[in-house]
Each structure stands twice: as structure tokens, then as C-alpha cells.
Amino acid sequence: MSGIIICAQAKIEKELKDREAFDESSAADAEEAKINFKAILDMMERSGLICRTCEGKIFMTQKGHEKQIRT
């Protein structure tokens, strides 16, 4: 089970990095980016790795950028 979580988290991190979604103005739509893994996104948000905008878009926080899974 943890392998699935790590794989999904790595995909989210890669997609946000590729889209340069590092702040509110550059946040990505999870549905459009095909990373709408609600449970994983909630877990990452609670951990402070990502943040959501008022519109529901997501971006990687500084903490998330520093703690990125290396693949």
C-alpha cells in the first residue's frame, strides 16, 4: 500500500514541478493535470507539502519542494 502512495506522491510532485506550480499565481488544476488523487492530495496538504488556492488549484510549497521524493 505504501508503494502506491509513494508512486502517486511522486507523480504529483513531478507534475507540479514540470508545470512550475510553486505559488498561487502558477497553481495547477489537479483534474486538468491528471493528478486528482484526492486522498494523497489531502495527505500532502496536511503535511504542508502542497497548498490549495481559493479556486481549488494546487501548488507545491517551499517545504514540499525541499522534501521532494527523489526518483
C-alpha positions, -999 to +999 in steps of 0.1 A: +000+000+000+028+025+008+043+019-026+010+031-042+011+062-020+047+070-028+042+065-065+011+088-066+030+114-045+060+113-069+036+117-099+020+148-082+054+163-073+067+157-109+036+173-125+037+203-102+074+208-109+070+204-146+042+230-146+063+252-123+034+254-099+052+269-069+028+297-058-008+308-061-004+325-094+011+295-111-010+268-093-022+238-114-057+224-117-054+188-104-081+175-128-065+190-158-031+178-148-045+143-142-032+142-106-066+143-089-057+117-062-079+132-035-066+111-006-030+117-015-035+154-021-053+157+013-024+139+030+002+161+012-018+193+022-020+183+058+018+177+058+024+211+044+039+198+011+012+214-011-013+242-008-047+249-024-059+282-038-094+295-033-103+281-068-091+246-057-059+246-077-027+232-061+009+242-059+040+229-042+051+248-011+087+256-002+086+227+023+073+204-005+100+215-028+127+208-002+113+174+008+106+162-028+108+124-033+139+118-054+133+093-082 
